[in-house]
Amino acid sequence: MSIRIFKISRWLSVISFIALLNIMVYIPSAQGLIMALVFIFIVSFVCIAIFKCNSCGNSYSTKLGFISICWPYTGSCHNCGKALSDESK
């Protein structure tokens, strides 16, 4: 998976989560839109969880099977600390 897809997934997860909360509060009858946002959030979250660090080979955002709420957005590997911008494409 490329760094670009990982970065897009990070933003999609945030945007879809915020939109989901707003729609559930203000427009609870929009079932189709809610399901679409849940699908986008799950797919983007899975992309974040499976992205591998080129330095250590482990998942970039998870450690011991747990993903931190904010770790994917810090810009460094959770395991080895290598910056995302140092990753080769």
Sequence and secondary structure as in RCSB ss.txt:
>XXXX:A:sequence
MSIRIFKISRWLSVISFIALLNIMVYIPSAQGLIMALVFIFIVSFVCIAIFKCNSCGNSYSTKLGFISICWPYTG
SCHNCGKALSDESK
>XXXX:A:secstr
  HHHHHHHHHHHHHHHHHHHHHHHH TT HHHHHHHHHHHHHHHHHHHH B TTT SBSSEETTEE SSGGGSS
B TTT  BGGG   
